[in-house]
Amino acid sequence: MLAYAIVAVSRRMSRLAIELKSIDLFDLKPLLPFTQQGLGHALFLMGYVAIGGLMILTETGFGLMALVVGTVILAVAGMALVLPLRGVHRRIVQAKEAELAWVDDKLREQRAVLKSGAERTSGDLSDLAAYRDLVLSVRDWPINTSSYVRFALYLLIPVISWAAAALVERFVDALVF
């Protein structure tokens, strides 16, 4: 049910990106709710792994199963992060392509002016070239460095919870026995 909920909400979020009026390539902050939704999905999955892993690891003979299930869920967590961002990604790519097409046309015009030897405004060609590089440097996905760090920390939740559970178990064993 968790997987179904994640996929259903992710598809809805992805479709919402189609309804966005415009995308400012140089300010992707308005698109952060899409990233936060993906991070929330990954957090839910890591919570599931942490709790389910505690139950599996306490039983003997389930280590291999825990490893397989954990690996699959880690991969699914990555997909859960990306699924709500698919629509926004497409919109960013479309906006970049449109902006690059415009600047490429302007560059061709300036090159023609330069070749003809006609009088031109100084620096137009270099300004357009610099702008083109600036547009090319815009990320295609609205995921910033702090989102990557947060995702990595979410991936550590099961490991930390299992290590803490093992420490508590040893502490209790030392007190009781």
C-alpha positions as CSV (number, residue, x, y, z in Angstrom):
1,M,0.0,0.0,0.0
2,L,2.9,2.3,0.7
3,A,4.4,1.7,-2.7
4,Y,1.0,2.4,-4.3
5,A,0.5,5.6,-2.4
6,I,4.0,6.8,-3.3
7,V,3.5,6.1,-7.0
8,A,0.0,7.6,-7.1
9,V,1.0,10.8,-5.3
10,S,4.2,11.0,-7.4
11,R,2.2,10.8,-10.6
12,R,-0.1,13.5,-9.4
13,M,2.8,15.8,-8.5
14,S,4.4,15.1,-11.8
15,R,1.2,16.1,-13.7
16,L,1.0,19.3,-11.7
17,A,4.2,20.4,-13.3
18,I,2.3,20.6,-16.6
19,E,0.0,23.3,-15.2
20,L,2.9,25.6,-14.1
21,K,2.6,28.8,-16.0
22,S,6.3,29.5,-16.5
23,I,9.6,28.4,-15.2
24,D,12.4,30.8,-14.3
25,L,15.5,28.9,-15.1
26,F,17.6,31.1,-12.8
27,D,15.2,30.7,-9.8
28,L,14.2,27.1,-9.2
29,K,13.1,27.7,-5.6
30,P,9.4,27.7,-6.5
31,L,9.9,24.1,-7.6
32,L,11.2,22.9,-4.2
33,P,7.8,21.5,-3.1
34,F,8.3,18.8,-5.8
35,T,11.7,18.0,-4.3
36,Q,10.4,18.0,-0.8
37,Q,7.6,15.5,-1.8
38,G,10.3,13.1,-3.2
39,L,12.4,13.5,-0.1
40,G,9.3,12.7,2.0
41,H,8.7,9.6,0.1
42,A,12.3,8.5,0.6
43,L,12.0,9.2,4.3
44,F,8.8,7.0,4.6
45,L,10.6,4.2,2.8
46,M,13.7,4.5,5.0
47,G,11.4,4.4,8.1
48,Y,9.9,1.2,6.8
49,V,13.4,-0.3,6.3
50,A,14.5,0.8,9.8
51,I,11.5,-0.7,11.5
52,G,11.2,-3.8,9.3
53,G,14.9,-4.4,9.5
54,L,14.8,-4.4,13.3
55,M,12.2,-7.2,13.1
56,I,14.1,-9.2,10.5
57,L,17.5,-8.8,12.1
58,T,16.3,-10.1,15.5
59,E,15.4,-13.4,14.0
60,T,18.2,-15.7,12.9
61,G,18.6,-16.9,9.4
62,F,17.0,-13.8,7.8
63,G,20.2,-11.9,7.1
64,L,20.2,-12.6,3.4
65,M,16.6,-11.7,3.1
66,A,17.2,-8.4,5.0
67,L,20.1,-7.6,2.6
68,V,18.0,-8.3,-0.5
69,V,14.9,-6.4,0.7
70,G,17.1,-3.5,2.0
71,T,18.9,-3.2,-1.3
72,V,15.7,-3.2,-3.2
73,I,14.1,-0.6,-1.0
74,L,17.2,1.6,-1.2
75,A,16.8,1.6,-5.0
76,V,13.1,2.2,-4.7
77,A,13.9,5.2,-2.3
78,G,16.0,6.7,-5.1
79,M,13.1,6.2,-7.5
80,A,10.7,7.7,-4.9
81,L,12.8,10.8,-4.8
82,V,12.8,11.2,-8.6
83,L,9.2,10.2,-9.5
84,P,7.5,13.5,-8.4
85,L,10.2,15.4,-10.2
86,R,9.7,13.9,-13.7
87,G,7.2,16.5,-14.8
88,V,9.3,19.4,-13.5
89,H,12.4,18.0,-15.1
90,R,10.6,17.9,-18.5
91,R,9.4,21.5,-18.0
92,I,13.0,22.7,-17.1
93,V,14.4,20.9,-20.1
94,Q,11.7,22.5,-22.4
95,A,12.4,25.9,-20.9
96,K,16.2,25.4,-21.4
97,E,15.7,24.3,-25.0
98,A,13.5,27.3,-25.8
99,E,16.0,29.7,-24.2
100,L,18.9,28.1,-26.0
101,A,17.0,28.2,-29.4
102,W,16.4,31.9,-28.8
103,V,20.0,32.7,-27.9
104,D,21.4,30.6,-30.8
105,D,19.2,32.6,-33.2
106,K,20.6,35.8,-31.7
107,L,24.2,34.4,-31.9
108,R,23.7,33.6,-35.6
109,E,22.4,37.2,-36.2
110,Q,25.4,38.7,-34.4
111,R,27.8,36.4,-36.4
112,A,26.2,37.6,-39.6
113,V,26.6,41.2,-38.5
114,L,30.3,40.5,-37.6
115,K,30.9,38.8,-41.0
116,S,29.3,41.6,-43.0
117,G,31.5,44.2,-41.3
118,A,28.5,46.3,-40.5
119,E,28.6,48.5,-37.4
120,R,27.7,46.6,-34.3
121,T,27.3,47.1,-30.6
122,S,30.5,46.2,-28.8
123,G,30.3,43.0,-26.7
124,D,27.0,41.7,-28.0
125,L,28.5,38.5,-29.3
126,S,30.4,37.8,-26.1
127,D,27.4,38.7,-24.0
128,L,25.2,36.2,-25.9
129,A,27.9,33.5,-25.6
130,A,28.2,34.0,-21.9
131,Y,24.4,33.9,-21.5
132,R,24.3,30.7,-23.5
133,D,26.8,29.1,-21.1
134,L,24.8,30.4,-18.2
135,V,21.6,28.7,-19.5
136,L,23.5,25.5,-20.2
137,S,24.7,25.5,-16.6
138,V,21.2,25.4,-15.1
139,R,20.4,22.1,-13.5
140,D,17.8,19.9,-15.3
141,W,16.6,18.6,-11.9
142,P,15.4,20.9,-9.1
143,I,17.5,19.1,-6.6
144,N,20.1,21.2,-4.8
145,T,23.1,20.1,-2.6
146,S,21.1,20.3,0.6
147,S,18.5,17.9,-0.9
148,Y,21.3,15.4,-1.8
149,V,22.7,15.6,1.7
150,R,19.3,15.2,3.3
151,F,18.7,12.1,1.0
152,A,22.0,10.6,2.1
153,L,21.1,11.2,5.7
154,Y,17.7,9.5,5.2
155,L,19.6,6.5,3.8
156,L,21.6,6.3,7.0
157,I,18.5,6.1,9.2
158,P,18.2,2.3,9.1
159,V,21.9,1.7,9.8
160,I,21.9,4.1,12.7
161,S,18.7,2.7,14.2
162,W,20.1,-0.9,13.8
163,A,23.4,0.1,15.5
164,A,21.5,1.9,18.3
165,A,19.3,-1.2,18.8
166,A,22.4,-3.4,19.0
167,L,24.0,-1.1,21.6
168,V,20.8,-1.1,23.7
169,E,20.6,-4.9,23.5
170,R,24.2,-5.2,24.7
171,F,23.6,-2.7,27.4
172,V,20.5,-4.5,28.6
173,D,22.4,-7.9,28.4
174,A,25.2,-6.4,30.5
175,L,22.8,-5.1,33.2
176,V,20.7,-8.3,33.4
177,F,23.4,-11.0,33.1
